Amino acid sequence: MDVWRKIGVTIIFGIVAIIGGGLFWVLSEDWAVVFTFLSIVGFFLLAFLFNPEQMVNEIAGSEEPGEH
């Protein structure tokens, strides 16, 4: 994955984190809930950035590239 795509994915996850964090704060008014949500989003972001092929292949049914 090239650098520009990683930056784009990070921006998308950042938008989710900002909006979701705000929603969790409004609904719960508890920082522990907000930080738990942000930790989960951060975990998925790092997992996707460092090993995107494994995540995509697991979701797509473990198809090898080029198989149809």
Secondary structure, DSSP 4 states (H G I P E B T S, - for coil): --HHHHHHHHHHHHHHHHHHHHHHHHHH--HHHHHHHHHHHHHHHHHHHH-HHHHHHHHTTSPPTT--
